[in-house]
């Protein structure tokens, strides 16, 4: 019984220490920006995701991490960050950029297309964004679908891209 009580106390103490280390997305972002390089900032963000105060903070930090990765040309990493953020059912964290789940999915699609990973991009395009009521989202889905077709065609020698080019002209 004594061992059980000691184990319980240790768990409570650990949880208390862990809870004290929780931070808002805004604070983690500010600390990340103090790093020497952008890559160091990205590493800092990734290391501190577990210390985000809420699901909304984690979602916002993943979005911010994805934007930095995409700007550096780390497209596969950016696509993964955006997709993880889109998978979190939460609102935006306080004092962080506002982004919808549809925008996060489209960001993941764009990053994967930039990386040449049209298979993953297509799987994201076939999610709920395909049936969006938002005209801007629907137009972006159509554009990214054509982009994906061009990526597919580039991997097949002699593939006909005339239909895709005509769609782009339209």
MODELLER restraints for C-alpha pairs under 7 A, 6 or more apart:
rsr = mdl.restraints
at = mdl.atoms
rsr.add(forms.Gaussian(group=physical.xy_distance, feature=features.Distance(at['CA:21:A'], at['CA:51:A']), mean=6.32, stdev=0.5))
rsr.add(forms.Gaussian(group=physical.xy_distance, feature=features.Distance(at['CA:22:A'], at['CA:51:A']), mean=4.66, stdev=0.5))
rsr.add(forms.Gaussian(group=physical.xy_distance, feature=features.Distance(at['CA:22:A'], at['CA:52:A']), mean=5.53, stdev=0.5))
rsr.add(forms.Gaussian(group=physical.xy_distance, feature=features.Distance(at['CA:22:A'], at['CA:53:A']), mean=4.85, stdev=0.5))
rsr.add(forms.Gaussian(group=physical.xy_distance, feature=features.Distance(at['CA:23:A'], at['CA:51:A']), mean=6.03, stdev=0.5))
rsr.add(forms.Gaussian(group=physical.xy_distance, feature=features.Distance(at['CA:23:A'], at['CA:52:A']), mean=5.19, stdev=0.5))
rsr.add(forms.Gaussian(group=physical.xy_distance, feature=features.Distance(at['CA:23:A'], at['CA:53:A']), mean=4.96, stdev=0.5))
rsr.add(forms.Gaussian(group=physical.xy_distance, feature=features.Distance(at['CA:24:A'], at['CA:52:A']), mean=5.77, stdev=0.5))
rsr.add(forms.Gaussian(group=physical.xy_distance, feature=features.Distance(at['CA:24:A'], at['CA:53:A']), mean=5.23, stdev=0.5))
rsr.add(forms.Gaussian(group=physical.xy_distance, feature=features.Distance(at['CA:24:A'], at['CA:57:A']), mean=6.01, stdev=0.5))
rsr.add(forms.Gaussian(group=physical.xy_distance, feature=features.Distance(at['CA:25:A'], at['CA:52:A']), mean=6.21, stdev=0.5))
rsr.add(forms.Gaussian(group=physical.xy_distance, feature=features.Distance(at['CA:25:A'], at['CA:57:A']), mean=4.68, stdev=0.5))
rsr.add(forms.Gaussian(group=physical.xy_distance, feature=features.Distance(at['CA:25:A'], at['CA:58:A']), mean=6.94, stdev=0.5))
rsr.add(forms.Gaussian(group=physical.xy_distance, feature=features.Distance(at['CA:25:A'], at['CA:60:A']), mean=6.71, stdev=0.5))
rsr.add(forms.Gaussian(group=physical.xy_distance, feature=features.Distance(at['CA:25:A'], at['CA:61:A']), mean=5.94, stdev=0.5))
rsr.add(forms.Gaussian(group=physical.xy_distance, feature=features.Distance(at['CA:25:A'], at['CA:93:A']), mean=6.62, stdev=0.5))
rsr.add(forms.Gaussian(group=physical.xy_distance, feature=features.Distance(at['CA:26:A'], at['CA:95:A']), mean=6.33, stdev=0.5))
rsr.add(forms.Gaussian(group=physical.xy_distance, feature=features.Distance(at['CA:26:A'], at['CA:96:A']), mean=6.45, stdev=0.5))
rsr.add(forms.Gaussian(group=physical.xy_distance, feature=features.Distance(at['CA:32:A'], at['CA:41:A']), mean=4.63, stdev=0.5))
rsr.add(forms.Gaussian(group=physical.xy_distance, feature=features.Distance(at['CA:32:A'], at['CA:44:A']), mean=5.73, stdev=0.5))
rsr.add(forms.Gaussian(group=physical.xy_distance, feature=features.Distance(at['CA:32:A'], at['CA:45:A']), mean=6.17, stdev=0.5))
rsr.add(forms.Gaussian(group=physical.xy_distance, feature=features.Distance(at['CA:33:A'], at['CA:41:A']), mean=6.00, stdev=0.5))
rsr.add(forms.Gaussian(group=physical.xy_distance, feature=features.Distance(at['CA:35:A'], at['CA:41:A']), mean=5.40, stdev=0.5))
rsr.add(forms.Gaussian(group=physical.xy_distance, feature=features.Distance(at['CA:42:A'], at['CA:65:A']), mean=6.04, stdev=0.5))
rsr.add(forms.Gaussian(group=physical.xy_distance, feature=features.Distance(at['CA:45:A'], at['CA:65:A']), mean=6.68, stdev=0.5))
rsr.add(forms.Gaussian(group=physical.xy_distance, feature=features.Distance(at['CA:49:A'], at['CA:58:A']), mean=5.95, stdev=0.5))
rsr.add(forms.Gaussian(group=physical.xy_distance, feature=features.Distance(at['CA:52:A'], at['CA:58:A']), mean=5.52, stdev=0.5))
rsr.add(forms.Gaussian(group=physical.xy_distance, feature=features.Distance(at['CA:55:A'], at['CA:88:A']), mean=6.93, stdev=0.5))
rsr.add(forms.Gaussian(group=physical.xy_distance, feature=features.Distance(at['CA:55:A'], at['CA:90:A']), mean=6.10, stdev=0.5))
rsr.add(forms.Gaussian(group=physical.xy_distance, feature=features.Distance(at['CA:56:A'], at['CA:90:A']), mean=5.02, stdev=0.5))
rsr.add(forms.Gaussian(group=physical.xy_distance, feature=features.Distance(at['CA:56:A'], at['CA:91:A']), mean=5.44, stdev=0.5))
rsr.add(forms.Gaussian(group=physical.xy_distance, feature=features.Distance(at['CA:56:A'], at['CA:92:A']), mean=5.35, stdev=0.5))
rsr.add(forms.Gaussian(group=physical.xy_distance, feature=features.Distance(at['CA:56:A'], at['CA:93:A']), mean=4.92, stdev=0.5))
rsr.add(forms.Gaussian(group=physical.xy_distance, feature=features.Distance(at['CA:57:A'], at['CA:93:A']), mean=4.94, stdev=0.5))
rsr.add(forms.Gaussian(group=physical.xy_distance, feature=features.Distance(at['CA:59:A'], at['CA:85:A']), mean=4.64, stdev=0.5))
rsr.add(forms.Gaussian(group=physical.xy_distance, feature=features.Distance(at['CA:59:A'], at['CA:88:A']), mean=6.17, stdev=0.5))
rsr.add(forms.Gaussian(group=physical.xy_distance, feature=features.Distance(at['CA:60:A'], at['CA:92:A']), mean=5.97, stdev=0.5))
rsr.add(forms.Gaussian(group=physical.xy_distance, feature=features.Distance(at['CA:60:A'], at['CA:93:A']), mean=5.95, stdev=0.5))
rsr.add(forms.Gaussian(group=physical.xy_distance, feature=features.Distance(at['CA:60:A'], at['CA:96:A']), mean=6.59, stdev=0.5))
rsr.add(forms.Gaussian(group=physical.xy_distance, feature=features.Distance(at['CA:62:A'], at['CA:81:A']), mean=5.32, stdev=0.5))
rsr.add(forms.Gaussian(group=physical.xy_distance, feature=features.Distance(at['CA:62:A'], at['CA:82:A']), mean=6.48, stdev=0.5))
rsr.add(forms.Gaussian(group=physical.xy_distance, feature=features.Distance(at['CA:62:A'], at['CA:85:A']), mean=5.43, stdev=0.5))
rsr.add(forms.Gaussian(group=physical.xy_distance, feature=features.Distance(at['CA:63:A'], at['CA:81:A']), mean=6.51, stdev=0.5))
rsr.add(forms.Gaussian(group=physical.xy_distance, feature=features.Distance(at['CA:63:A'], at['CA:82:A']), mean=5.61, stdev=0.5))
rsr.add(forms.Gaussian(group=physical.xy_distance, feature=features.Distance(at['CA:63:A'], at['CA:85:A']), mean=6.03, stdev=0.5))
rsr.add(forms.Gaussian(group=physical.xy_distance, feature=features.Distance(at['CA:65:A'], at['CA:81:A']), mean=6.69, stdev=0.5))
rsr.add(forms.Gaussian(group=physical.xy_distance, feature=features.Distance(at['CA:66:A'], at['CA:78:A']), mean=4.18, stdev=0.5))
rsr.add(forms.Gaussian(group=physical.xy_distance, feature=features.Distance(at['CA:66:A'], at['CA:79:A']), mean=6.94, stdev=0.5))
rsr.add(forms.Gaussian(group=physical.xy_distance, feature=features.Distance(at['CA:66:A'], at['CA:81:A']), mean=5.06, stdev=0.5))
rsr.add(forms.Gaussian(group=physical.xy_distance, feature=features.Distance(at['CA:66:A'], at['CA:82:A']), mean=5.68, stdev=0.5))
rsr.add(forms.Gaussian(group=physical.xy_distance, feature=features.Distance(at['CA:67:A'], at['CA:78:A']), mean=6.79, stdev=0.5))
rsr.add(forms.Gaussian(group=physical.xy_distance, feature=features.Distance(at['CA:69:A'], at['CA:75:A']), mean=6.65, stdev=0.5))
rsr.add(forms.Gaussian(group=physical.xy_distance, feature=features.Distance(at['CA:69:A'], at['CA:77:A']), mean=6.50, stdev=0.5))
rsr.add(forms.Gaussian(group=physical.xy_distance, feature=features.Distance(at['CA:69:A'], at['CA:78:A']), mean=5.06, stdev=0.5))
rsr.add(forms.Gaussian(group=physical.xy_distance, feature=features.Distance(at['CA:70:A'], at['CA:78:A']), mean=5.29, stdev=0.5))
rsr.add(forms.Gaussian(group=physical.xy_distance, feature=features.Distance(at['CA:70:A'], at['CA:111:A']), mean=6.77, stdev=0.5))
rsr.add(forms.Gaussian(group=physical.xy_distance, feature=features.Distance(at['CA:75:A'], at['CA:111:A']), mean=4.88, stdev=0.5))
rsr.add(forms.Gaussian(group=physical.xy_distance, feature=features.Distance(at['CA:75:A'], at['CA:112:A']), mean=6.24, stdev=0.5))
rsr.add(forms.Gaussian(group=physical.xy_distance, feature=features.Distance(at['CA:75:A'], at['CA:114:A']), mean=6.27, stdev=0.5))
rsr.add(forms.Gaussian(group=physical.xy_distance, feature=features.Distance(at['CA:75:A'], at['CA:115:A']), mean=5.37, stdev=0.5))
rsr.add(forms.Gaussian(group=physical.xy_distance, feature=features.Distance(at['CA:76:A'], at['CA:111:A']), mean=6.56, stdev=0.5))
rsr.add(forms.Gaussian(group=physical.xy_distance, feature=features.Distance(at['CA:76:A'], at['CA:112:A']), mean=5.96, stdev=0.5))
rsr.add(forms.Gaussian(group=physical.xy_distance, feature=features.Distance(at['CA:76:A'], at['CA:115:A']), mean=5.97, stdev=0.5))
rsr.add(forms.Gaussian(group=physical.xy_distance, feature=features.Distance(at['CA:78:A'], at['CA:111:A']), mean=6.18, stdev=0.5))
rsr.add(forms.Gaussian(group=physical.xy_distance, feature=features.Distance(at['CA:79:A'], at['CA:108:A']), mean=4.22, stdev=0.5))
rsr.add(forms.Gaussian(group=physical.xy_distance, feature=features.Distance(at['CA:79:A'], at['CA:109:A']), mean=6.95, stdev=0.5))
rsr.add(forms.Gaussian(group=physical.xy_distance, feature=features.Distance(at['CA:79:A'], at['CA:111:A']), mean=4.98, stdev=0.5))
rsr.add(forms.Gaussian(group=physical.xy_distance, feature=features.Distance(at['CA:79:A'], at['CA:112:A']), mean=5.59, stdev=0.5))
rsr.add(forms.Gaussian(group=physical.xy_distance, feature=features.Distance(at['CA:80:A'], at['CA:108:A']), mean=6.97, stdev=0.5))
rsr.add(forms.Gaussian(group=physical.xy_distance, feature=features.Distance(at['CA:82:A'], at['CA:104:A']), mean=5.49, stdev=0.5))
rsr.add(forms.Gaussian(group=physical.xy_distance, feature=features.Distance(at['CA:82:A'], at['CA:105:A']), mean=6.77, stdev=0.5))
rsr.add(forms.Gaussian(group=physical.xy_distance, feature=features.Distance(at['CA:82:A'], at['CA:107:A']), mean=6.37, stdev=0.5))
rsr.add(forms.Gaussian(group=physical.xy_distance, feature=features.Distance(at['CA:82:A'], at['CA:108:A']), mean=5.13, stdev=0.5))
rsr.add(forms.Gaussian(group=physical.xy_distance, feature=features.Distance(at['CA:83:A'], at['CA:104:A']), mean=6.79, stdev=0.5))
rsr.add(forms.Gaussian(group=physical.xy_distance, feature=features.Distance(at['CA:83:A'], at['CA:105:A']), mean=6.21, stdev=0.5))
rsr.add(forms.Gaussian(group=physical.xy_distance, feature=features.Distance(at['CA:83:A'], at['CA:108:A']), mean=5.63, stdev=0.5))
rsr.add(forms.Gaussian(group=physical.xy_distance, feature=features.Distance(at['CA:85:A'], at['CA:104:A']), mean=6.95, stdev=0.5))
rsr.add(forms.Gaussian(group=physical.xy_distance, feature=features.Distance(at['CA:86:A'], at['CA:101:A']), mean=5.20, stdev=0.5))
rsr.add(forms.Gaussian(group=physical.xy_distance, feature=features.Distance(at['CA:86:A'], at['CA:104:A']), mean=5.40, stdev=0.5))
rsr.add(forms.Gaussian(group=physical.xy_distance, feature=features.Distance(at['CA:86:A'], at['CA:105:A']), mean=6.09, stdev=0.5))
rsr.add(forms.Gaussian(group=physical.xy_distance, feature=features.Distance(at['CA:92:A'], at['CA:98:A']), mean=5.85, stdev=0.5))
rsr.add(forms.Gaussian(group=physical.xy_distance, feature=features.Distance(at['CA:102:A'], at['CA:129:A']), mean=5.96, stdev=0.5))
rsr.add(forms.Gaussian(group=physical.xy_distance, feature=features.Distance(at['CA:105:A'], at['CA:124:A']), mean=6.55, stdev=0.5))
rsr.add(forms.Gaussian(group=physical.xy_distance, feature=features.Distance(at['CA:109:A'], at['CA:121:A']), mean=4.52, stdev=0.5))
rsr.add(forms.Gaussian(group=physical.xy_distance, feature=features.Distance(at['CA:109:A'], at['CA:124:A']), mean=6.23, stdev=0.5))
rsr.add(forms.Gaussian(group=physical.xy_distance, feature=features.Distance(at['CA:109:A'], at['CA:125:A']), mean=6.88, stdev=0.5))
rsr.add(forms.Gaussian(group=physical.xy_distance, feature=features.Distance(at['CA:112:A'], at['CA:118:A']), mean=6.57, stdev=0.5))
rsr.add(forms.Gaussian(group=physical.xy_distance, feature=features.Distance(at['CA:112:A'], at['CA:120:A']), mean=6.70, stdev=0.5))
rsr.add(forms.Gaussian(group=physical.xy_distance, feature=features.Distance(at['CA:112:A'], at['CA:121:A']), mean=5.57, stdev=0.5))
rsr.add(forms.Gaussian(group=physical.xy_distance, feature=features.Distance(at['CA:113:A'], at['CA:121:A']), mean=6.16, stdev=0.5))
rsr.add(forms.Gaussian(group=physical.xy_distance, feature=features.Distance(at['CA:113:A'], at['CA:148:A']), mean=6.64, stdev=0.5))
rsr.add(forms.Gaussian(group=physical.xy_distance, feature=features.Distance(at['CA:116:A'], at['CA:151:A']), mean=6.55, stdev=0.5))
rsr.add(forms.Gaussian(group=physical.xy_distance, feature=features.Distance(at['CA:118:A'], at['CA:148:A']), mean=5.46, stdev=0.5))
rsr.add(forms.Gaussian(group=physical.xy_distance, feature=features.Distance(at['CA:118:A'], at['CA:151:A']), mean=6.38, stdev=0.5))
rsr.add(forms.Gaussian(group=physical.xy_distance, feature=features.Distance(at['CA:118:A'], at['CA:152:A']), mean=6.76, stdev=0.5))
rsr.add(forms.Gaussian(group=physical.xy_distance, feature=features.Distance(at['CA:125:A'], at['CA:141:A']), mean=6.69, stdev=0.5))
rsr.add(forms.Gaussian(group=physical.xy_distance, feature=features.Distance(at['CA:130:A'], at['CA:138:A']), mean=6.83, stdev=0.5))
rsr.add(forms.Gaussian(group=physical.xy_distance, feature=features.Distance(at['CA:130:A'], at['CA:141:A']), mean=6.54, stdev=0.5))
rsr.add(forms.Gaussian(group=physical.xy_distance, feature=features.Distance(at['CA:132:A'], at['CA:138:A']), mean=6.04, stdev=0.5))
rsr.add(forms.Gaussian(group=physical.xy_distance, feature=features.Distance(at['CA:146:A'], at['CA:164:A']), mean=5.80, stdev=0.5))
rsr.add(forms.Gaussian(group=physical.xy_distance, feature=features.Distance(at['CA:149:A'], at['CA:164:A']), mean=6.85, stdev=0.5))
rsr.add(forms.Gaussian(group=physical.xy_distance, feature=features.Distance(at['CA:150:A'], at['CA:161:A']), mean=6.63, stdev=0.5))
rsr.add(forms.Gaussian(group=physical.xy_distance, feature=features.Distance(at['CA:150:A'], at['CA:164:A']), mean=6.77, stdev=0.5))
rsr.add(forms.Gaussian(group=physical.xy_distance, feature=features.Distance(at['CA:153:A'], at['CA:159:A']), mean=5.27, stdev=0.5))
rsr.add(forms.Gaussian(group=physical.xy_distance, feature=features.Distance(at['CA:153:A'], at['CA:161:A']), mean=6.56, stdev=0.5))
